């Protein structure tokens, strides 16, 4: 019979596929946002660490 003989099942299958795709896209966006936040935090920490070392070096050299 195929899909033509079962329109309800075909509709449910298509709906499930769309939901899965939307979930995958949303999950990918969240992962990208989390990665971006983590990367920004690491860069900020490295900046402060470098600034602290530079300040400490300048204090000891004076």
Secondary structure as UniProt FT lines:
FT   TURN            2..5
FT   HELIX           7..61
//
